[in-house]
């Protein structure tokens, strides 16, 4: 009734299903175990005393801001902002038309 190939195919499907089920159960067990372990360590850890919050933050002097800005500029290197304006959108139109074109370019 069934050919040898069909019987082999059903055996392979059965083995694949059994292995998939085993792996899914194993993952579920591992997730539950690690979750319980993390909950246990959170309960065992004592909370660290929090630092007192300042009443109000004083205004930062301009000199401090300039020193921090200079330090960042020294670390990152020289950068220049050429322009702060909206650029033309032609490059986006060209890119979209190239992506949606049905004529591949080689």
Protein Blocks (a to p, Z undefined) as FASTA:
>chain_A
ZZfklmmmmmmmmmmmmmmmmmmmmmmmmmmmmmmmmmmmmmmpccdddddddfbdcddd
fklmmmmmmmmmmmnopaddfbacdddfklmmmmmmmmmpcbdcZZ
